[in-house]
Amino acid sequence: RLVSFKQDTSKEMFLAVLEQQRKNYHNHTIKAKRLVRDVRLELLQDVYYAPHDKHNMVRNLTLEQVTDFAEQFLSKVHIQGLVQGNMTVEQVKGVDNMLRSQLKCSPLPPNSVTDIRCNGLPAGSWTVRLDSLDRGDANTLVTNYYQSGPGTIREHAVMETIVLLMEEPIFDTLRTQEQLGYAVNMTLRNTYGVFGLSVTVNTQATKFTADHVDQRIEKFFQEFLADHLTEEAVAEAVSSLIKLKLRADVTLEEEVSRNWQEIMSKEYVFNRSEREVAFLKEIGLEEVKSVLIPLLATRKLSVQVVGSDNPDPAQETITMDTKEAKLKYHTGEKLVGEPGTWKKELVAHPLVFVTE
């Protein structure tokens, strides 16, 4: 199919796929939980093509443009592969040779840029707030992202410890006790080698404002640092992580997925779990504090997709693709009203590979 793409793709097939793809972009973008991620990554990555932008452009594509791109794309490529299972080295080499001979491609030029870099946030707290594209939906998504910097394997182990320490208490506090929303989660972010921590809360615009959610997240961190970060809690989290990382892969699929991730990242640390365990055995309360306290206080980006505070219950969720997707950003004190302009001022980190 790759080799015969031009011959196999008819005008009718192309137009049908084009319209379906536009609908897919549209249906993706009107979901606040998708849009909040897209806006965050569009700011953090030096290259990121958001679905709402692709939605606006895809219908203008022609079959000729697509087939020309396919031909150009396949002419020079970098091929990586992974084979695990019941195949000999000779058989694997045979498959590889067959693939390369069928594609008839050349290597990428030495000056090709294929790696994505993460933009560094300036010191301080920055808020990007925009309206949800579906004004019949009350869902508001708030993601607070705290950026550390280029990381190491040891720092990743510390960050994993931090997430394990807080993910259950933050859910219990913000979801169960304060009932801010039905979804609360904390995630360790590794954005092309630059580490960070994010908290996402899915609330309702009819119940809470984005500002209130942001304030409650910050309040949780203050109380956690003051009352719940103890040597015993750290030791328990470290012990749980060690057991998890020493667990053998249950299926071949798990092992392949883990190894393929190392290939995709170009880091090739196939014994990463064992190396992280060695560091975990040395991690204590003071090291966790030395990472967590400056992390929460130095560089923060809050992305807030605001739902309708007066949704029409009779209005069904938008499913038809009837207009261009235009994001409406809020302006005001402490708000980044023009994210595209603000992004141009950010400085990208050098390429980061977490291998040490």
C-alpha positions in Angstrom: 0.0 0.0 0.0 2.8 2.4 0.7 4.5 1.8 -2.6 1.3 1.7 -4.7 -0.5 4.5 -2.8 -0.9 6.8 -5.9 -2.3 4.0 -8.0 -4.6 2.7 -5.3 -6.1 6.0 -4.2 -9.1 7.1 -6.3 -10.7 10.6 -6.3 -13.8 9.2 -4.7 -11.9 7.5 -2.0 -9.8 10.6 -1.3 -12.8 12.9 -1.0 -14.6 10.4 1.4 -11.5 10.1 3.6 -11.0 13.9 3.5 -14.5 14.6 4.9 -14.2 11.9 7.5 -10.8 13.2 8.6 -12.3 16.7 9.0 -15.1 15.4 11.1 -12.6 13.5 13.2 -10.6 16.7 13.8 -13.9 18.5 14.6 -15.2 15.9 17.0 -11.8 15.8 18.7 -11.6 19.6 19.1 -15.1 20.2 20.6 -14.1 17.9 23.6 -12.7 20.2 26.3 -10.5 17.4 27.6 -8.8 17.1 24.2 -8.5 20.8 23.6 -6.9 21.5 27.0 -4.1 19.0 26.0 -3.7 20.4 22.5 -3.3 24.0 23.8 -0.7 22.9 26.3 1.4 21.0 23.8 1.1 23.7 21.2 2.8 26.0 23.6 5.4 23.6 25.0 6.6 21.9 21.8 8.6 23.8 19.2 6.6 21.9 16.6 3.0 20.8 17.1 0.2 20.7 14.7 -3.0 20.9 16.7 -6.2 19.2 15.4 -8.1 22.5 15.4 -5.6 23.9 13.0 -5.6 20.8 10.8 -9.4 20.8 10.8 -9.4 24.3 9.2 -6.9 23.2 6.5 -7.7 19.7 5.6 -10.7 20.4 3.3 -8.5 22.6 1.1 -6.2 19.7 0.3 -6.2 18.1 -3.2 -5.5 14.6 -4.2 -2.5 15.8 -6.2 -1.0 17.4 -3.1 -1.4 14.2 -1.1 0.0 11.9 -3.7 3.0 14.2 -4.3 3.7 14.3 -0.6 3.5 10.6 -0.3 6.0 10.2 -3.1 8.3 12.8 -1.6 7.9 11.3 1.9 8.9 7.8 0.9 11.9 8.9 -1.2 14.0 9.6 1.9 13.2 8.0 5.2 14.8 6.8 8.4 13.7 3.3 9.2 13.8 1.7 12.6 12.4 -1.7 13.5 12.0 -4.2 16.4 11.4 -7.9 16.1 10.8 -10.1 19.1 9.5 -13.6 19.0 10.1 -16.8 17.1 12.3 -15.5 14.2 15.9 -16.1 13.6 18.4 -13.3 12.9 18.6 -14.4 9.2 14.8 -14.3 8.9 14.6 -10.8 10.4 17.3 -9.5 8.1 15.4 -11.0 5.1 12.2 -9.1 6.1 14.2 -5.9 6.6 15.9 -6.3 3.2 12.6 -7.0 1.5 11.0 -3.9 3.0 13.8 -1.6 2.0 13.9 -3.0 -1.5 10.2 -2.5 -2.0 10.2 1.1 -0.7 13.3 2.0 -2.7 14.1 4.8 -0.4 17.2 6.7 0.5 18.5 7.7 3.9 17.6 11.1 5.3 20.2 13.9 4.6 22.5 14.6 7.6 21.0 18.0 8.2 17.4 16.7 8.5 15.6 17.8 11.6 13.4 15.0 13.0 13.5 15.7 16.7 11.1 17.8 18.7 12.2 20.1 21.4 10.4 21.4 24.5 10.1 25.1 25.1 11.2 26.3 28.5 8.6 28.3 30.5 9.8 31.6 31.9 9.8 31.9 35.7 6.4 32.8 37.2 2.8 31.7 36.9 1.1 31.9 33.5 -2.6 31.3 32.6 -4.1 30.6 29.2 -7.9 30.7 29.3 -10.2 30.0 26.4 -13.8 29.1 25.7 -14.8 25.6 24.8 -15.8 25.2 21.2 -19.0 23.5 22.2 -21.1 26.2 23.9 -23.8 23.7 24.7 -21.3 21.8 27.0 -20.7 22.9 30.6 -17.5 20.9 31.1 -14.5 23.1 32.1 -11.0 21.6 32.1 -8.2 23.0 34.1 -4.7 21.7 33.7 -1.9 23.1 35.9 1.5 22.2 34.6 4.6 22.7 36.7 7.8 22.5 34.7 11.1 21.3 36.1 13.7 21.1 33.3 15.8 18.6 31.4 15.9 15.4 33.5 18.0 12.3 34.3 17.0 8.8 35.1 17.4 9.5 38.9 15.2 12.6 38.7 12.5 10.6 36.8 12.5 8.1 39.7 12.1 11.0 42.2 9.2 12.5 40.1 7.5 9.1 40.0 7.8 8.9 43.8 6.2 12.4 44.0 3.3 11.4 41.8 2.6 8.2 43.7 2.7 10.1 47.0 0.1 12.7 45.9 -2.2 11.1 43.3 -4.5 9.4 45.8 -4.6 12.4 48.3 -5.3 14.9 45.6 -8.2 12.8 44.2 -9.6 12.3 47.7 -9.3 16.1 48.5 -10.5 17.7 45.3 -12.9 15.0 44.0 -14.3 13.3 47.0 -14.2 16.0 49.7 -14.6 19.2 47.7 -16.4 17.6 44.8 -14.8 19.9 42.3 -15.5 17.5 39.4 -15.9 13.9 38.5 -12.3 13.6 37.1 -9.1 14.6 39.0 -5.7 13.2 38.0 -2.1 13.9 38.5 0.5 13.0 35.8 4.3 13.0 35.5 5.1 14.7 32.2 8.2 13.9 30.2 8.0 16.3 27.2 10.9 15.2 25.0 13.2 15.0 28.0 11.9 18.0 30.0 10.2 16.8 33.1 7.1 18.3 34.7 4.1 17.6 36.8 0.4 18.2 35.8 -2.9 18.2 37.6 -6.1 18.1 35.6 -9.5 18.7 37.0 -12.8 18.3 35.0 -15.4 20.5 36.6 -18.6 22.2 35.5 -18.9 25.9 34.6 -22.3 25.9 36.2 -20.7 25.0 39.6 -17.2 26.4 39.8 -15.0 28.9 38.0 -11.6 28.0 36.5 -10.0 30.4 39.0 -11.6 28.6 41.9 -10.3 25.2 40.7 -6.8 26.7 40.2 -6.8 28.1 43.7 -7.9 24.8 45.2 -5.1 22.9 43.5 -2.6 25.4 44.9 -4.2 25.1 48.4 -3.9 21.3 48.2 -0.1 21.5 47.5 0.4 23.9 50.4 -1.4 21.6 52.9 0.3 18.5 51.5 3.8 19.9 51.9 2.9 21.1 55.4 1.1 18.1 56.8 1.5 15.0 54.7 5.0 14.8 53.3 6.8 12.5 55.7 9.7 10.0 55.7 7.3 7.2 56.2 5.1 8.2 53.3 8.2 8.5 51.0 9.5 5.1 52.1 6.2 3.5 51.4 5.9 5.1 47.9 9.5 4.0 47.1 8.8 0.4 48.2 5.7 0.3 46.0 7.5 1.6 43.0 10.4 -0.9 43.4 8.0 -3.8 43.4 6.2 -2.4 40.4 9.4 -2.0 38.4 10.8 -5.4 39.3 7.7 -7.1 38.1 8.4 -9.3 35.1 6.6 -8.6 31.8 3.5 -10.8 31.7 3.1 -10.8 28.0 5.4 -10.5 25.0 3.3 -7.4 24.0 4.3 -5.6 27.3 8.0 -6.3 26.6 7.8 -5.2 23.0 6.0 -2.0 24.0 8.6 -1.1 26.6 11.5 -1.8 24.2 9.8 0.0 21.3 9.4 3.1 23.4 13.2 3.2 23.9 13.7 3.0 20.2 11.1 5.7 19.4 12.7 8.0 22.0 16.2 7.2 20.6 17.4 6.6 24.2 17.9 2.8 23.9 18.1 2.3 27.7 16.6 -1.2 27.7 17.4 -1.8 31.3 15.7 1.5 32.4 13.6 -0.2 35.2 16.6 -1.8 36.8 18.5 1.5 36.8 15.6 3.3 38.3 15.3 0.7 41.0 18.9 1.3 41.9 18.2 5.0 42.3 15.0 4.5 44.2 16.8 2.6 46.9 18.7 5.8 47.7 15.8 8.3 47.6 14.5 9.7 50.8 12.4 12.6 52.1 15.0 15.3 51.7 15.6 14.5 48.0 11.9 14.5 47.3 11.5 17.9 49.0 14.5 19.3 47.1 12.7 18.5 43.8 9.1 19.1 44.7 9.3 22.5 46.5 11.1 24.4 43.7 9.0 22.5 41.1 5.8 23.9 42.5 7.1 27.4 43.0 9.2 28.3 39.9 7.4 27.7 36.5 3.7 27.1 36.2 1.4 27.1 33.1 -2.4 26.8 33.8 -4.4 26.0 30.7 -8.1 26.5 31.2 -10.8 25.5 28.7 -14.1 27.1 30.0 -17.4 25.5 29.4 -20.8 27.3 29.1 -22.1 28.6 32.4 -25.6 28.6 30.9 -25.9 25.6 28.6 -29.1 24.9 26.8 -30.3 21.5 28.0 -32.3 21.1 24.8 -29.2 21.7 22.7 -27.5 18.5 21.7 -23.7 18.3 21.7 -22.4 19.6 18.4 -21.6 16.7 16.0 -21.9 18.4 12.6 -18.9 20.1 11.1 -20.4 23.4 9.9 -17.8 26.0 10.5 -14.2 26.8 11.0 -12.7 26.1 14.4 -11.7 29.5 15.9 -10.3 29.6 19.5 -11.5 32.5 21.7 -8.8 33.3 24.3 -9.7 35.4 27.3 -7.7 38.6 28.0 -7.1 40.4 31.3 -4.8 40.7 34.2 -2.5 37.7 34.6 -3.9 36.1 31.4 -1.9 35.2 28.2 -4.3 36.7 25.7 -2.2 35.9 22.6 -0.6 32.5 23.2 0.9 32.4 19.7 2.8 35.7 20.2 3.8 34.6 23.7 5.2 31.3 22.4 7.6 33.1 20.1 9.3 34.6 23.2 9.9 31.1 24.7 13.4 29.5 24.4 13.5 25.8 23.4 15.6 23.5 25.4 18.4 21.7 23.5 17.6 18.1 22.5 17.3 16.0 25.6 17.8 12.3 25.8 17.2 10.7 29.3 20.0 8.2 29.3 22.0 9.0 32.4 
